[in-house]
Amino acid sequence: MRRFSDAEEPALVGVEGSWPVLFRASGVLGFVLLRRRPSGHYEPSWPRLLPMAAIVSAMGWHLFTFPFSFTDVAYDAFADITSYSLNVVYITHAFGVAVYRRRETRQLLRGLEGTQEPAKAWVSVAGSLVFILHTALYFAINYLIVSWDSLYTFHWVCMTLIFPVLPLLFALYLASLIHALTQVYRRTAKELGRGCSEGRPWASVSLRLDKVLPGLQELEDNVPSQSIYHLRRSVRDFNGVASIVTHCKKLSHLVSLYNQIFSGAIALTLLTFLVNLLNSTYYTAISFGDWFMFYGGGLSYTVTVICYFYLLCGRADALRAAHDMVEEALLDLQQHPDTSSDDRNRLLSLSLHLRNRPAHISVGSMGGLSSSTFVVMVNAALTYTAILFQYRPTSSKDQ
């Protein structure tokens, strides 16, 4: 197993401190309803409901009044309407999660307090510039590919926000929280690995693990009191092992909180990705020869859709890998010569528990998110794109 250095870590912060620009932008647009106060408490910022309501109203009006006329084939217009409608549902659902899951979101953000490395200034600046340039690019593309005879500025702004700006921003928000969970698992594996490298593994592991999740003390309110009683009793009886068991239960609770809040949003992300990819690859196929439409209206959208969904799948894989690191560290502790037989049995039980309940990102009730999910969705989209292109009616421009 990989060993970690004993270098002193910098002062750790919460998720907002690790991704300040992203969370500020998400809060201004309404994806994050909670705001962190100087005291460290999270409270709902009700004025953020105003941009939510404005965006949802604008998207609804846009769908009912926008003339979908990128081509003169009704078949293509139907594909556009399906994609745009699903994106509107996706964004509206994201706002609903912010409002109706605010209590669970508060618990998750509190649990991640003091677990992340602070943001580097150049990373925040570079990330902001990339996102701004990306948004400006699609404003320019949409300005050039639509017919301005029947289009107003309002529609131009809405169509760019509906896709790709707002879905991309929400996907980055989801990915940042998965990354935060991954960092907690990695730090846990690090501290367990350091404990195993010492002569007495229980001498300092318990104290160090308490510093990995400083914000999770309040989460005991969400665990049945009987379980808390047995955990506290085990702390008195078995010292370091019980501390590790308690810590791993808290890790599992954090992932469970994330899935409780966002599993529906992840499922909609998958569905939206599939439809958007099908639509963008379809336009890439039909615009071959018209090189501006091919690169701007088709290929660029395809690349964007693939990149942001692959980011989510990659973060989910990283979380699973970090979970495996914790399992491996527990196995090393179990095999340490200074570990008593009772402690070995409890560590073995904990290892089996973690192996049967690995950290994963739920896609609704359909399973977990991973790179294999990405491959399956891309293959499905490309297959159906070929079928749609084969049966597409002939455009009057081609006759």
C-alpha positions as CSV (number, residue, x, y, z in Angstrom):
1,M,0.0,0.0,0.0
2,R,1.2,3.5,-0.7
3,R,2.7,5.3,2.3
4,F,2.1,8.9,3.0
5,S,4.5,11.6,4.3
6,D,4.2,13.2,7.6
7,A,4.3,16.7,6.2
8,E,2.1,19.2,7.9
9,E,-1.1,19.9,6.0
10,P,-2.4,23.5,5.5
11,A,-5.4,24.7,7.3
12,L,-8.4,23.0,5.8
13,V,-11.7,24.6,4.8
14,G,-15.2,23.6,3.7
15,V,-16.3,23.0,0.1
16,E,-17.1,26.7,-0.4
17,G,-13.6,27.6,0.5
18,S,-12.2,25.0,-1.9
19,W,-14.4,26.1,-4.8
20,P,-15.3,29.7,-4.0
21,V,-16.1,31.0,-7.5
22,L,-18.2,28.0,-8.4
23,F,-20.3,28.1,-5.3
24,R,-20.7,31.8,-5.5
25,A,-21.9,31.6,-9.1
26,S,-24.2,28.6,-8.2
27,G,-25.6,30.6,-5.3
28,V,-26.3,33.7,-7.4
29,L,-28.2,31.6,-10.0
30,G,-30.1,29.6,-7.3
31,F,-28.5,26.2,-7.5
32,V,-27.3,26.6,-3.9
33,L,-29.9,28.1,-1.6
34,L,-27.7,27.9,1.6
35,R,-25.2,30.5,2.5
36,R,-22.4,30.1,5.0
37,R,-22.3,32.7,7.8
38,P,-19.1,33.9,9.4
39,S,-20.1,31.9,12.5
40,G,-19.8,28.7,10.3
41,H,-23.6,28.0,10.3
42,Y,-25.5,27.5,7.0
43,E,-28.8,29.3,6.6
44,P,-31.2,29.6,3.7
45,S,-30.7,32.8,1.6
46,W,-34.3,33.3,0.5
47,P,-33.4,36.1,-2.0
48,R,-31.8,33.4,-4.1
49,L,-35.4,32.2,-4.9
50,L,-35.7,35.3,-7.1
51,P,-33.2,34.2,-9.8
52,M,-34.7,30.7,-9.6
53,A,-38.2,32.0,-10.3
54,A,-36.9,34.3,-13.0
55,I,-34.9,31.6,-14.8
56,V,-37.8,29.0,-14.7
57,S,-40.3,31.6,-16.0
58,A,-38.0,32.7,-18.8
59,M,-37.3,29.1,-19.8
60,G,-41.0,28.2,-19.8
61,W,-41.9,31.3,-22.0
62,H,-39.0,30.5,-24.3
63,L,-40.2,26.9,-24.9
64,F,-43.7,28.1,-25.8
65,T,-42.7,31.0,-28.1
66,F,-39.4,29.9,-29.6
67,P,-39.6,29.1,-33.4
68,F,-37.4,26.0,-33.7
69,S,-36.3,26.5,-37.3
70,F,-32.6,25.5,-37.5
71,T,-33.7,23.4,-40.5
72,D,-36.8,23.1,-42.6
73,V,-37.4,19.4,-41.6
74,A,-40.0,18.9,-38.9
75,Y,-38.2,15.8,-37.8
76,D,-35.2,17.9,-36.7
77,A,-37.4,20.4,-34.9
78,F,-38.9,17.5,-32.9
79,A,-35.4,16.5,-31.8
80,D,-34.6,20.1,-30.8
81,I,-37.8,20.4,-28.7
82,T,-37.2,17.1,-27.0
83,S,-33.6,18.1,-26.0
84,Y,-34.6,21.6,-24.9
85,S,-37.6,20.4,-22.9
86,L,-35.5,17.8,-21.0
87,N,-32.9,20.5,-20.2
88,V,-35.6,22.7,-18.8
89,V,-36.9,19.9,-16.6
90,Y,-33.3,19.2,-15.5
91,I,-32.6,22.8,-14.5
92,T,-36.0,23.1,-12.8
93,H,-35.4,19.9,-10.8
94,A,-32.0,21.3,-9.8
95,F,-33.7,24.3,-8.3
96,G,-36.2,22.0,-6.6
97,V,-33.4,20.1,-5.0
98,A,-31.9,23.3,-3.6
99,V,-35.2,24.2,-2.0
100,Y,-36.7,20.9,-0.8
101,R,-33.4,19.2,0.1
102,R,-31.9,22.2,1.9
103,R,-31.9,20.5,5.3
104,E,-29.9,17.5,4.0
105,T,-27.7,19.8,2.0
106,R,-26.9,21.7,5.2
107,Q,-25.9,18.5,6.9
108,L,-23.7,17.5,4.0
109,L,-21.9,20.9,3.9
110,R,-21.5,20.9,7.7
111,G,-20.0,17.4,7.5
112,L,-17.5,18.6,4.9
113,E,-16.3,21.6,6.9
114,G,-12.6,21.5,7.6
115,T,-11.9,18.7,5.1
116,Q,-10.8,20.4,1.9
117,E,-7.6,22.2,0.9
118,P,-8.1,26.0,0.4
119,A,-8.5,27.2,-3.2
120,K,-5.5,28.5,-5.0
121,A,-6.0,31.9,-6.5
122,W,-4.7,31.0,-10.0
123,V,-7.0,28.0,-10.1
124,S,-10.0,30.1,-9.4
125,V,-9.0,32.7,-11.9
126,A,-8.2,30.2,-14.6
127,G,-11.4,28.3,-14.0
128,S,-13.5,31.4,-14.1
129,L,-11.9,32.6,-17.4
130,V,-12.4,29.2,-19.0
131,F,-16.1,29.1,-18.1
132,I,-16.6,32.7,-19.2
133,L,-14.9,32.1,-22.5
134,H,-16.9,28.8,-22.9
135,T,-20.1,30.7,-22.3
136,A,-19.1,33.5,-24.7
137,L,-18.3,30.9,-27.4
138,Y,-21.8,29.5,-27.3
139,F,-23.4,32.8,-27.2
140,A,-21.5,33.6,-30.4
141,I,-22.3,30.2,-32.0
142,N,-26.1,30.5,-31.3
143,Y,-26.0,34.1,-32.6
144,L,-24.6,32.9,-35.9
145,I,-26.6,29.7,-36.5
146,V,-30.2,30.9,-35.9
147,S,-32.4,33.0,-38.2
148,W,-32.8,36.5,-36.8
149,D,-35.9,37.1,-38.9
150,S,-38.0,35.4,-36.3
151,L,-35.7,35.5,-33.2
152,Y,-35.4,38.1,-30.4
153,T,-32.5,38.6,-28.0
154,F,-34.5,37.0,-25.3
155,H,-34.7,33.7,-27.1
156,W,-31.0,33.9,-27.9
157,V,-30.1,34.3,-24.2
158,C,-32.5,31.6,-23.1
159,M,-31.4,29.0,-25.6
160,T,-27.7,29.5,-24.5
161,L,-28.6,29.3,-20.8
162,I,-30.8,26.2,-21.3
163,F,-27.9,24.4,-23.0
164,P,-25.1,24.3,-22.3
165,V,-24.4,27.0,-19.7
166,L,-26.8,26.1,-16.8
167,P,-26.5,22.3,-17.1
168,L,-22.7,22.6,-17.3
169,L,-22.6,24.7,-14.1
170,F,-24.8,22.3,-12.2
171,A,-22.7,19.4,-13.3
172,L,-19.6,21.2,-12.0
173,Y,-21.4,21.7,-8.7
174,L,-22.2,18.0,-8.5
175,A,-18.7,17.0,-9.4
176,S,-17.2,19.4,-6.8
177,L,-19.1,17.7,-4.0
178,I,-18.1,14.2,-5.2
179,H,-14.5,15.4,-5.3
180,A,-14.9,16.7,-1.7
181,L,-16.1,13.2,-0.6
182,T,-13.2,11.6,-2.4
183,Q,-10.7,13.9,-0.5
184,V,-12.2,12.8,2.8
185,Y,-11.8,9.1,1.9
186,R,-8.2,9.7,0.8
187,R,-7.3,11.5,4.0
188,T,-8.8,8.7,6.0
189,A,-6.6,6.2,4.1
190,K,-3.6,8.4,4.7
191,E,-4.1,8.5,8.4
192,L,-4.8,4.8,8.6
193,G,-1.6,4.2,6.6
194,R,0.4,6.3,8.9
195,G,-0.9,4.5,11.9
196,C,0.1,1.1,10.4
197,S,3.6,2.3,9.7
198,E,4.1,3.1,13.4
199,G,5.1,0.7,16.1
200,R,1.8,0.9,17.9
201,P,-1.0,1.4,15.4
202,W,-3.6,2.6,17.9
203,A,-1.4,5.1,19.7
204,S,-2.4,8.1,17.5
205,V,-4.8,6.9,14.8
206,S,-7.9,7.7,16.9
207,L,-6.9,11.3,17.6
208,R,-5.9,11.9,14.0
209,L,-9.1,10.5,12.6
210,D,-11.1,12.9,14.7
211,K,-9.4,15.7,12.8
212,V,-10.4,14.2,9.4
213,L,-14.1,14.9,9.8
214,P,-14.3,17.8,12.3
215,G,-17.7,18.9,11.0
216,L,-19.4,15.6,11.6
217,Q,-20.0,15.8,15.3
218,E,-23.5,17.1,14.7
219,L,-24.4,14.1,12.5
220,E,-24.9,11.9,15.5
221,D,-28.4,13.4,15.7
222,N,-29.2,11.4,12.5
223,V,-28.0,8.1,13.8
224,P,-30.3,6.0,16.0
225,S,-29.6,6.6,19.7
226,Q,-29.2,2.9,20.4
227,S,-26.4,2.8,17.8
228,I,-24.7,5.8,19.4
229,Y,-24.9,4.1,22.8
230,H,-23.2,0.9,21.5
231,L,-20.6,3.0,19.6
232,R,-19.7,5.0,22.7
233,R,-19.6,1.9,24.8
234,S,-17.2,0.3,22.2
235,V,-15.0,3.4,22.5
236,R,-14.5,2.7,26.2
237,D,-14.0,-1.0,25.6
238,F,-11.9,-1.2,22.5
239,N,-10.4,2.3,22.2
240,G,-8.8,2.8,18.7
241,V,-10.8,0.2,16.8
242,A,-14.1,1.7,17.8
243,S,-12.9,5.1,16.8
244,I,-12.1,3.7,13.3
245,V,-15.5,2.0,13.2
246,T,-17.3,5.2,14.1
247,H,-15.3,7.2,11.6
248,C,-16.1,4.8,8.7
249,K,-19.8,4.9,9.6
250,K,-19.6,8.7,9.3
251,L,-17.9,8.4,5.9
252,S,-20.7,6.1,4.8
253,H,-23.3,8.5,6.1
254,L,-21.7,11.4,4.1
255,V,-22.0,9.4,0.9
256,S,-25.5,8.3,1.8
257,L,-26.4,12.0,2.3
258,Y,-25.1,12.9,-1.1
259,N,-27.1,10.1,-2.7
260,Q,-30.2,11.1,-0.8
261,I,-30.0,14.6,-2.1
262,F,-28.7,14.2,-5.6
263,S,-29.5,10.6,-6.8
264,G,-32.5,11.9,-8.7
265,A,-30.5,14.8,-10.2
266,I,-27.8,12.3,-11.3
267,A,-30.4,10.1,-13.0
268,L,-31.7,13.2,-14.8
269,T,-28.1,14.1,-15.7
270,L,-27.7,10.7,-17.3
271,L,-30.9,11.0,-19.3
272,T,-30.2,14.6,-20.3
273,F,-26.7,13.6,-21.4
274,L,-28.1,10.8,-23.6
275,V,-30.7,13.0,-25.3
276,N,-28.3,15.9,-25.7
277,L,-25.6,13.7,-27.1
278,L,-28.1,12.1,-29.5
279,N,-29.2,15.5,-30.7
280,S,-25.7,17.0,-31.1
281,T,-24.3,14.0,-32.9
282,Y,-27.4,13.9,-35.1
283,Y,-26.8,17.6,-36.1
284,T,-23.1,16.8,-36.6
285,A,-24.1,14.1,-39.1
286,I,-26.7,16.1,-41.0
287,S,-24.5,19.2,-41.2
288,F,-21.5,17.5,-42.8
289,G,-20.4,19.7,-45.6
290,D,-21.7,22.9,-44.1
291,W,-18.5,23.3,-42.0
292,F,-19.6,26.1,-39.7
293,M,-22.7,24.1,-38.7
294,F,-20.6,21.0,-38.5
295,Y,-18.0,22.4,-36.1
296,G,-20.1,25.1,-34.3
297,G,-23.6,23.7,-34.2
298,G,-22.7,20.0,-34.0
299,L,-19.2,19.0,-33.0
300,S,-18.6,21.6,-30.4
301,Y,-21.9,20.7,-28.6
302,T,-21.0,17.0,-28.8
303,V,-17.6,17.7,-27.2
304,T,-19.1,19.7,-24.4
305,V,-21.7,17.1,-23.5
306,I,-19.2,14.3,-23.5
307,C,-16.7,16.3,-21.4
308,Y,-19.1,17.3,-18.6
309,F,-20.6,13.8,-18.2
310,Y,-17.2,12.2,-18.4
311,L,-16.1,14.5,-15.6
312,L,-19.0,13.2,-13.4
313,C,-18.2,9.6,-14.2
314,G,-14.5,10.2,-13.5
315,R,-15.2,11.7,-10.1
316,A,-17.4,8.8,-9.3
317,D,-14.6,6.4,-10.2
318,A,-12.2,8.4,-8.1
319,L,-14.5,8.1,-5.1
320,R,-14.7,4.3,-5.5
321,A,-10.9,4.1,-5.8
322,A,-10.6,6.1,-2.6
323,H,-13.0,3.8,-0.9
324,D,-10.7,0.9,-2.0
325,M,-7.8,2.7,-0.4
326,V,-9.6,2.8,2.9
327,E,-10.3,-1.0,2.7
328,E,-6.7,-1.7,1.9
329,A,-5.5,0.4,4.8
330,L,-7.9,-1.4,7.2
331,L,-6.5,-4.8,5.9
332,D,-3.0,-3.6,6.7
333,L,-4.0,-2.6,10.2
334,Q,-5.7,-5.9,10.7
335,Q,-2.5,-7.8,9.7
336,H,-0.3,-5.6,11.9
337,P,1.6,-7.7,14.5
338,D,0.6,-5.4,17.4
339,T,-3.1,-5.8,16.6
340,S,-4.9,-8.0,19.2
341,S,-7.2,-10.9,18.1
342,D,-10.4,-9.0,19.2
343,D,-9.3,-5.9,17.2
344,R,-8.6,-8.1,14.2
345,N,-12.0,-9.6,14.3
346,R,-13.6,-6.1,14.5
347,L,-11.5,-4.8,11.7
348,L,-12.4,-7.8,9.6
349,S,-16.1,-7.2,10.2
350,L,-15.7,-3.6,9.3
351,S,-13.8,-4.5,6.1
352,L,-16.5,-6.9,5.1
353,H,-19.1,-4.2,5.8
354,L,-17.4,-1.7,3.6
355,R,-16.8,-4.2,0.9
356,N,-20.5,-5.0,0.8
357,R,-21.5,-1.3,0.9
358,P,-18.9,0.5,-1.3
359,A,-19.0,4.2,-1.7
360,H,-20.8,5.0,-5.0
361,I,-22.8,7.7,-6.6
362,S,-26.4,6.4,-7.1
363,V,-28.2,7.0,-10.4
364,G,-31.7,7.0,-9.0
365,S,-32.5,3.4,-8.3
366,M,-30.7,2.1,-11.4
367,G,-27.2,1.5,-9.9
368,G,-24.0,3.4,-9.6
369,L,-22.3,6.0,-11.8
370,S,-19.0,5.0,-13.4
371,S,-16.9,5.0,-16.5
372,S,-18.8,1.9,-17.8
373,T,-22.0,4.0,-17.6
374,F,-20.4,6.6,-19.8
375,V,-19.3,4.0,-22.4
376,V,-22.8,2.4,-22.5
377,M,-24.5,5.8,-22.9
378,V,-22.1,6.9,-25.7
379,N,-22.6,3.6,-27.6
380,A,-26.4,3.9,-27.2
381,A,-26.4,7.5,-28.5
382,L,-24.2,6.7,-31.5
383,T,-26.3,3.7,-32.4
384,Y,-29.6,5.6,-32.3
385,T,-28.0,8.5,-34.2
386,A,-27.1,6.2,-37.1
387,I,-30.7,4.9,-37.1
388,L,-32.2,8.4,-37.0
389,F,-29.9,9.7,-39.7
390,Q,-30.8,6.7,-41.9
391,Y,-34.6,7.4,-41.7
392,R,-34.4,11.2,-41.7
393,P,-36.8,12.7,-44.2
394,T,-35.2,14.6,-47.1
395,S,-34.8,18.3,-46.7
396,S,-36.3,20.6,-49.4
397,K,-32.8,22.1,-49.7
398,D,-31.4,18.7,-50.8
399,Q,-34.0,18.1,-53.5
